[in-house]
Amino acid sequence: MSGPQRVDPDEIINLILQQAPISRSDLAREAGVSPAAVTHLVQELDSLGVLEDKIPTLSAGGRRSTGIRLDLRQFFVVALRINRDRLTFQVFDGSGAAAETTEIPIDFGIEFEPILELIGVAIRRLLEARDERCFLGISIASLGWLFEDDGQIILHTDGFSELGKRDIRAEVQAMFPAVPVLLEHDAKTSALAEYQDHVVQTGRKPVCLLNIVGGIGFGGGIVIDGKIYRGSKGVAGEVGHLGINFNSAVYTRNLETAGFNGLFEDYASPRALRQHVTSRLLEFPESPLTETSTPQEIYAAFEDGDPLAEWAIGRVCQFLAYGLAGLVFVLDPDVVVLGDAFPASDAILTRIRASLAGYLPSVLVERLDLKLSQRGTSAVLYGSYLLLLQWYLTNGQLFERIRSSRGG
């Protein structure tokens, strides 16, 4: 008599993670394997202490049933976000719950070696109180765009060239060789978090999700069928570099130079919003805004009805809609999310939609799910956790990692 049908454990684990709680019968059907094969793997997961059982749920047929889900709380991931003024570390357990957060301020002119040293010291400190057998890895999200070639990943960051001196992912990997170390653009990890949230909230998996994050400039992340689209060298998604005004000045990346250089982020980003305000300050002497007003202060003035803020916001919304219209025709996304430093303002979202109606056919506007992120800046780090978990599942290594942590 033959034994139980062989299954791919990571494929089953992935299905459990996506649909938990899920009944054993539904799991077998979704995986296309026999109930006996599922039972065998479930028993093994239970013996490893990573399974919750007998959770009330509904079967695919709508009947009351009991299901299972994974409990990976004893495992953990270190997510790191690199920004111009700080390093942010956040620990997530294997089930995605955020734990400890550490922020380390850095000087704008800091060199590569001190950055690397700060990263190493901070991660080792986070590991001190934890069982390193349950350490799944490090996932780094950085500003700038990535270029991958000849086995190296080099960051290209406007105004922060030190990050591109060496392959920072390889350097961190050398410090922590026992676990995978990933590096991705922060807009892409944010996009992965937004995709996950959309699926949870709506029960629908978008074919294509475009995530645009606003910081100093613009970053973009594209998720197609649940996977980050990186392009051939990792550059895909850099929507801020989209040209929208060929009559403007020659392309330059000097962030200290005021003015507009023809790129999407030069007209519609938070940095551009400040420039719009500055350009008409003398015309609005009653405005509380100044040359040093932050985007947050401009948003607040907009909510208070300040005419200068209303004009500047309206201009940004128009340019944002203009760039989005071109991206819609290129990518045909189901969902567009505006996140990170974008203001959580329904009034601004309404203005963007109204401007889009002037650039897109109504059939496209009506079917486009344009929304604001509910996570804001926290999406980058949560998406970094998801990226690492996805790496394990894609490479078929999560089950073995769980077993090895138990001495198997």
Residue pairs with C-beta under 8 A, 6 or more apart in sequence:
4 34
4 36
4 37
4 39
4 40
5 33
5 34
5 36
5 37
6 37
7 31
7 33
7 37
7 38
7 41
8 396
9 41
9 399
10 392
10 393
10 396
10 397
10 398
10 399
11 31
12 27
12 31
12 33
12 38
12 41
13 45
13 70
13 393
13 398
13 399
14 393
15 22
15 27
15 30
15 31
16 22
16 27
16 68
16 69
16 70
17 70
17 389
17 393
19 26
19 27
19 30
20 55
20 67
20 68
20 69
20 70
21 52
21 55
21 56
21 57
21 66
21 67
21 68
21 69
22 30
22 57
22 67
22 68
22 69
23 57
23 59
23 65
23 66
23 67
23 68
24 35
24 38
24 39
24 42
24 67
24 68
25 35
25 59
25 65
26 59
26 60
26 65
26 67
27 38
27 68
28 34
28 35
28 37
28 38
29 60
31 38
42 51
42 68
45 51
45 70
45 402
46 53
48 402
48 403
48 406
48 408
49 71
49 74
49 406
50 70
50 71
50 72
50 74
50 402
51 68
51 69
51 70
51 71
52 68
52 69
52 70
52 71
53 66
53 68
54 66
55 66
55 67
55 68
55 69
56 64
56 65
56 66
56 67
57 64
57 65
57 66
57 67
58 64
58 65
59 65
70 94
70 95
71 95
72 93
72 94
72 95
72 402
73 93
73 94
73 95
73 97
74 93
74 94
74 131
74 134
74 405
75 93
75 94
75 134
75 135
75 136
75 401
75 402
75 405
76 91
76 92
76 93
76 94
76 99
76 130
76 134
76 135
76 136
77 91
77 92
77 93
77 94
77 136
77 137
77 138
77 139
77 384
77 385
77 388
77 389
78 89
78 90
78 91
78 123
78 126
78 135
78 137
78 138
78 139
79 89
79 90
79 91
79 92
79 138
79 139
79 140
79 141
79 381
79 382
79 384
79 385
79 388
80 87
80 88
80 89
80 90
80 119
80 123
80 138
80 139
80 140
80 141
80 384
81 87
81 88
81 90
81 140
81 141
81 142
81 186
81 380
81 381
81 384
82 115
82 140
82 141
82 142
82 143
82 163
83 143
83 215
84 108
84 143
84 159
84 160
84 216
85 105
85 106
85 108
86 103
86 104
86 105
86 106
87 103
87 104
87 106
87 115
87 118
87 119
87 122
88 101
88 102
88 103
88 104
88 381
89 100
89 101
89 102
89 103
89 104
89 122
89 123
89 126
90 98
90 99
90 100
90 101
90 102
90 381
91 98
91 99
91 100
91 101
91 126
92 98
92 99
92 381
92 382
92 385
93 99
94 134
94 136
94 389
96 382
96 385
96 386
96 389
98 378
98 381
98 382
100 126
102 122
102 125
102 126
104 118
104 122
106 115
106 118
108 159
108 160
110 162
111 162
112 162
112 163
112 165
112 166
112 168
115 162
115 163
115 168
116 168
116 171
116 172
119 172
119 175
120 172
120 175
123 138
123 175
123 176
127 135
132 178
133 404
133 405
134 405
135 178
135 179
136 179
136 180
136 388
136 389
136 392
136 401
137 179
137 180
137 181
137 182
137 388
137 391
138 172
138 176
138 179
138 180
138 181
138 182
138 388
139 181
139 182
139 184
139 189
139 384
139 385
139 387
139 388
140 168
140 169
140 172
140 181
140 182
140 183
140 184
140 384
141 184
141 185
141 186
141 188
141 189
141 190
141 380
141 381
141 383
141 384
142 155
142 157
142 163
142 168
142 183
142 184
142 185
142 186
143 157
143 160
143 185
143 186
143 215
143 219
144 155
144 156
144 157
144 158
144 160
144 163
144 164
144 185
145 155
145 156
145 157
145 185
145 234
145 235
145 238
145 241
146 153
146 154
146 155
146 156
146 183
146 184
146 185
146 234
146 235
147 153
147 154
147 156
147 233
147 234
147 235
148 154
148 230
148 233
148 234
149 233
152 167
152 170
153 167
153 168
153 169
153 170
153 183
153 234
154 164
154 167
155 163
155 164
155 168
155 183
156 164
157 163
157 164
158 217
158 253
158 255
159 253
159 255
159 256
168 183
169 181
169 182
169 183
172 181
173 180
173 181
180 388
180 391
180 392
182 384
182 387
182 388
182 391
184 228
184 384
184 387
185 219
185 221
185 234
185 237
185 238
186 213
186 219
186 340
186 380
187 211
187 212
187 213
187 219
187 220
187 221
187 237
187 340
188 221
188 222
188 228
188 230
188 237
188 383
189 221
189 228
189 379
189 380
189 381
189 383
189 384
189 386
189 387
190 211
190 213
190 219
190 221
190 339
190 340
190 373
190 375
190 379
190 380
190 383
191 209
191 210
191 211
191 220
191 221
191 222
191 223
191 228
191 237
191 337
191 383
192 221
192 223
192 228
192 383
192 386
192 387
192 390
193 375
193 379
193 380
193 382
193 383
193 386
194 209
194 211
194 223
194 335
194 337
194 339
194 373
194 375
194 379
194 383
195 206
195 209
195 211
195 223
195 226
196 383
196 386
197 374
197 375
197 379
198 204
198 206
198 209
198 335
198 337
199 205
199 206
205 225
205 226
206 223
206 333
206 334
206 335
206 369
207 224
207 225
207 334
208 222
208 223
208 224
208 331
208 332
208 333
208 334
208 335
209 222
209 223
209 333
209 334
209 335
209 336
209 337
210 220
210 221
210 222
210 239
210 327
210 331
210 333
210 335
210 336
210 337
211 220
211 221
211 222
211 223
211 336
211 337
211 339
211 373
212 218
212 219
212 220
212 239
212 324
212 336
212 337
212 338
212 339
212 342
213 219
213 220
213 221
213 339
213 340
213 341
213 342
213 380
214 269
214 270
214 338
214 339
214 340
214 341
214 342
215 269
215 270
215 340
215 341
216 255
216 269
216 270
216 271
217 240
217 255
217 265
217 269
217 271
218 239
218 240
218 264
218 265
218 268
218 269
219 237
219 238
219 239
219 240
219 340
220 237
220 238
220 239
220 240
221 228
221 237
222 228
222 229
222 236
222 237
222 331
222 333
223 229
227 390
228 387
229 236
229 237
230 236
230 237
231 237
239 264
239 323
239 327
240 263
240 264
240 265
240 269
241 263
241 264
241 265
242 263
242 264
242 323
242 326
242 327
243 262
243 263
243 264
244 262
244 263
244 264
244 267
244 319
244 322
244 323
244 326
245 260
245 262
245 267
246 262
247 262
248 260
248 261
248 262
248 266
249 259
249 260
249 261
249 262
250 261
251 261
251 262
251 263
252 261
255 271
258 275
258 278
259 266
259 275
260 266
260 267
260 272
260 275
264 319
264 323
265 271
265 272
266 272
267 316
267 319
267 323
268 316
268 319
268 320
268 322
268 323
270 295
270 341
272 316
272 319
273 295
273 298
273 312
273 313
273 316
274 293
274 294
274 295
274 298
276 311
276 312
276 315
276 316
277 289
277 293
277 298
277 308
277 309
277 312
278 291
280 308
280 311
280 312
281 287
281 289
281 290
281 291
281 308
283 308
284 306
284 307
284 308
287 301
287 306
287 307
287 308
287 309
288 301
288 306
289 297
289 298
289 301
289 306
289 308
289 309
293 301
295 341
295 343
296 343
298 309
298 312
298 313
299 309
299 313
299 343
299 345
299 348
301 308
301 309
302 309
302 310
302 312
302 313
302 345
302 347
302 348
303 345
303 347
313 348
313 351
314 351
317 348
317 351
317 352
317 354
317 355
318 355
320 352
320 355
321 352
321 355
321 356
321 358
321 359
322 355
322 359
324 336
324 352
324 356
324 359
324 370
325 356
325 359
325 360
327 333
327 336
328 336
328 360
328 364
328 368
333 368
334 368
334 369
335 368
335 369
335 370
335 371
336 368
336 369
336 370
336 371
337 371
337 372
337 373
338 349
338 352
338 370
338 371
338 372
338 373
339 372
339 373
339 375
339 376
339 379
340 373
340 376
340 377
340 379
340 380
341 376
341 377
342 372
342 373
344 372
344 373
344 376
345 372
346 372
349 370
349 371
349 372
352 370
353 365
353 370
356 365
356 368
356 370
357 365
360 368
373 379
375 382
389 398
392 398
392 401
